[in-house]
Amino acid sequence: MRALLLEQQDDQTLAHIKDIGSEQLPDGDVTVDVNWSSLNYKDALAITGKGKIVRNFPMVPGIDFAGTVRHSRDDRFKEGQSVVLTGWGVGEHHWGGLAEQARVSGEWLVPLPNGLDERKAMIIGTAGFTAMLCVMALEEGGVHPDDGDILVTGASGGVGSTAIALLAALGYRVTAISGRDSNTDYLKALGAKEVMSRDGYIETPRPLEKQLWAGAVDTVGDKLLARVLAQMNYNGTVAACGLAGGYQLPTTVMPFILRNVRLQGVDSVHTPLHRRQTAWERLAGILPDSFYQQATHEIALEQAPATAAALLNNQVTGRTLVKIR
Ligand code: NDP
């Protein structure tokens, strides 16, 4: 079977397509024929070696995949069934989805919900799944569509694009922040009512600024998130999931203690099974068909290393779907 294999030589990560035997796959009770995978920010860090994502080599990267069960020792899964996997350290510490087969624990798999095929599931992928978790965090924070505007940062990326489409479909008024003016039409087609330029927005905020946002989905972190917090409405919620701009957070306690602002962290890797199923069912029900056309850039497995480098250079828009077979 073909796999993208990461190896390490002189502290450099090398990524090559190799033919490997399925007996080399790690232990696990379910073997899946992988049909689709995708490229997320974390995959790009792993494949290029620019982030310390992978520590044991050789490694098959790919933090998500959709495919068909080939063999199962787990009663919950039978041969021929379509499944999706995101997270659980797959593609980081356990061989992942950028290969024709994967062997994993049945605990990590979600049966595909009605309304999604395997291709659509990987157009959504980890990024889209995380966007859904962020939207659920806003809802749980009590943010309603008539409360005011929702800000989405890192808007052109996988999480940002899916968050815009989800929020617009749910009736929220969305403002997007993007570093790329050339993507304005794309972001409006996804459902953003306004698009703001990232240039000029990332400056050190005053502790409290004019109240502008009822909610926010942040994929960027650092100074940009600090500014978003200073501009939240009284009682607003920010769902923070990313660090595309940096992992620091130079803020003050003022938005929290004077405006009752809630900062909700979102992790997609260890989300419990029940919440995963809820999120996938909601994604299947909410995303319009147009999203899958607008946000998808499909590549072959061979193109994954070059596309990973482009993603980290902020040259990729939307979701990158990888055709495995
Ligand atoms: P993408 O690369 O697809 O999107 C990131 C977007 O952020 C870019 O498209 C760009 O949008 C913006 N951006 C890029 N570089 C910078 C920068 N230096 N400063 C500010 N903005 C920047 O990544 P994903 O959507 O896959 O992931 C987004 C973030 O969310 C990542 O940090 C990722 O690690 C994190 N994440 C976290 C998860 C979790 O479980 N917590 C799960 C999935 C992702 P534009 O050009 O429009 O500004």
Residues whose N, C-alpha, C, O or C-beta is under 5 A from the ligand:
A	BS01	NDP	N40 Y41 K42 T126 A127 T130 G154 A155 S156 G157 G158 V159 G160 I177 S178 G179 R180 T219 V220 C241 G242 L243 A244 G245 V266 D267 S268 V269 L311 N314 V316 G318
